[in-house]
Amino acid sequence: MKRLFGLAFLMMCMVSITAKAQEAAAEEVSTEEIEKFAAMKDSVNHFMEVKQGELESMIKENEVFDVARYNEIKEAWGDDAKLAEIEITEEEKAEYSKIVETKNSLSDVIKERMISLIKNDEILGAATYNKVNSAMKTDPEVKAKVNAIIAEKASARSSEEEEEGGDAE
């Protein structure tokens, strides 16, 4: 009886291992899927950089206060006594609030952009996103490939931007 139970247990383990091997084989990620995923990630990263640059410009080119005053307000924000101490004006409060609102909305804007790219089957598709994302978590080689492609794309883009900037001068 123990032998039969042991044999049955061994058979169940073999079936389980075979099923997992088949599942892993079915989940192999193609080069095209990796490239699509990396292109989507690179697009989101670039979009994030552009939006971050816009926020920085909003602060640096502000007509109500300069960067030093922005930092002073940022340090005191949320503490009425400190705000009174630095003698913040209503105009500065309104402008700083606008910047904070923009800053807080950035993550939502970036998330919406990423979701729209993922849902677009021509760009990536949710199934491909999930497949590659899962593979990246379990397979360091897939993660390395994705990161290498993203780095290549970012490098190529910065080279193009430098060339375009050089032509304008």
Helices and strands as residue ranges (DSSP letters): H 2-26, H 31-60, H 67-76, H 80-85, H 90-119, H 126-138, H 140-168
